[in-house]
Amino acid sequence: SIPLDPNVFYFRARLPPIGTSSNVINTLKKTAPTSHSYSIYARCKSGCLEEEEAKRSKVVSIHDVKFGDVWVCLGEQDMTIPLEYTFSRNASYERVQHGGYANIRYKSLTAGGVAKGGTVDDVAGGGMQWSKPSNSRSDFMKYSSACWYFAESLVDQLGTDAPPIGLLELSHPSSRIEDWVDDATIVECTDTLPRLTNGGRGVYERDVAPLTQLSIKGWLWYQGSSNIEGRYGNTTSGYTCLLPKIIDAYRKAWSRHPGTTKENAPFGLVTLHPSGAAGHPDAGGFRLAQTAGYGTIPNDAMPNTFFASAYDLNDPFDDATCYGRGCCDPNIVFGNKEMAPKPCVGSACDVCSQCRDFCETLSRTNYYEGPNNPRPKRFVGERLARSAAVEVYGKPGDGVGPTIAGCRVMNDDTIVVHFRRKLLGGERVEVQDYDAELTMSKMEVMVDPEAFCLQTKYVNGKMVCVDDGSGNAGPIDGGGVYNPGSGAWVPVDIESAGPAEIRVNLTKSGGVAFAIRYAWDGTCCSYDPSGITVGDEVSRACPVASCPIVGNETMLPADPFVARIVGGKCECMAPQTCDASLGVQAFRFRMRDVPLTEENFLIASGSLLAFILFICFICTCRAICAGGRPEKEGYEMVDLGALPQDDTELEEHEVW
């Protein structure tokens, strides 16, 4: 019954009631056809009192209205870290000053907190008000860096197709995943941890539940450090169980009113960075739990999700020695910018004299509460935005790095690892140069058949295997201690071997490999970052994003993985699968440097056919068939014409 007007945006919204009525029709009407200002009209339809007549006719003007995608950013200190503690802050603000990112609005609920009333008014009034990035440099620099860099990078990725973006950030340092869910969700999983916030009551009812009254696009989740000491678990226990549960619970809570948030709204997350492990071993196992055990997302347990890997995004100076000893002197500068190391005094002399590079960096960008909180946060936002652009907004391309599909132990003391071709989006798998002094391959093989353990932890100073990959306690010695020895996992070398393959050289392991893993613990730098080191290593920067296996165009890093080797093939822990193979090990023709493209395959097949016809012409087919052609040792004949044309992975790209 409302006359349509092209200058009016009609909508229905659940607003605080007018008088005794909660039944209202709302419109936003432009003050002029070309204006960006609107007026709110809320008209009471029933249950209105006579004395409310004046309120019914009241008009409230609002300005700079944006209709777009609102993302809710949640997590612990990694989501809290303000822009002022990141390397790229000044470059971002310079683009803002030149008119960039004018379609982004942001608001923080962390500063003031959400009021306990649980209404829309409480959400609107908590913390920082909605702001444009150009409003205040001070407010801009205090905003969540991970949340902002996601929006900034998403605008860069989508270009003119980018919608207006709203950012709503709520974070609690040192909060566990259990703090962010209701009681009913927690009891669905075993092996959970106690809550840490709000007197052990968590933050869901107080801070999260009020936000469910808002219509949003989706969520960004950056949490994990406070759960590293818990059980990584499986589909029924620990973090592996809880993360899919929280996604389902949020989707149900936000979409309970039809026409608001979508029932399958997208959920993005960031995996654990190395220093987030806080010294706990097997950080790779926790990252596996962050994918619900599948090794990558989206997957069956976490549909319509996207993520950013952060295992190679530690702070370049993650060694805390210079920082912990206070080696940088703010009163000694060179170039009027950088702090110099303090003069050598006593036992600190051998350390502080090596901290020049560290002090230079610290003077430009300080840490947020210490080196455990990495400063290169724009990488996180870029990767998260790239993944969202593909998975959420439908942009063509690759949103994830290379993901293992399978592997095969070869006869020449090598392992060929295959990656899932469909997820590569047309990219090639590339092995970056890691022969430089600082970096290493991060590929390891297990040489002790009894040493496999998915999660270990220290109990009373002794290492114990918590999970052997099947949810059970792993191999232990007579004293109840997991003791595989320091040489159980041996670093090995790798090289590119084709569009979707790499070759692992087993020379350093003596040709032995009972299991294989990649990027499982620590950083991709070769020196020990845990304490005082020899020479000048305490002041050497570990290059950001320096792990070697990447997609050659996006430079997204390969997903970490671990797998047993059974019968010469990889065998991942369920629900992840990495046993893809084709069985093509027919006569081989050495083509290590020739990519296995469809064109090259057809050329090779045509050449082989021409060669066979030539032999038949010279020697006659009968002689060949009768005498038989000796097969290459270790290989079998197959019908090349019967090869499937789908995404099945080849066991190796060499053809005889």
Secondary structure, DSSP 8 states (H G I E B T S, - for coil): -----TTEEEE------BTTB--EEEEEEESSTT-S-EEEEEEE-SS--GGGHHHHT--EEE-S---SEEEEEEESHHHH-BGGGSTTHHHHHHHHHTTTTTTEEEEESTTT---TT-SHHHHHHSSS--B-TTT-HHHHHHSBHHHHHHHHHHHHHHGGG---EEEEEEE-TT--GGGGS-HHHHTTSBS-----SGGGT-SIIIIIGGGGGS--SEEEEE--GGGTTS---BTTBHHHHHHHHHHHHHHHHHTSSTTSS-TT--EEEE---GGGGTT-S-HHHHHHHTTTTSSSSS-SSS-SEEEE--TT---TT---HHHHTT-EEEEEEETTTEEEE----GGGHHHHTT-HHHHHHHHHS--SSSTTS-S-THHHHHHHHHHHHHHTT--SS--S---EEEEEE-TTSEEEEEE-HHHHTT--EEE----SSSB---EEEE--TT---SEEEEETTEEEEEE-SSSS-----TTS-----TTSEEEEEEEEEETTEEEEE-GGGTT--SEEEES-SS-SBSS-TTS--STTGGG----TT--SEEETTT--B---EEEEEETTEEE--TT-----------S-B--TTS---HHHHHHHHHHHHHHHHHHHHHH-HHHHHHH-----TT-----GGG---SS---S-S-B-
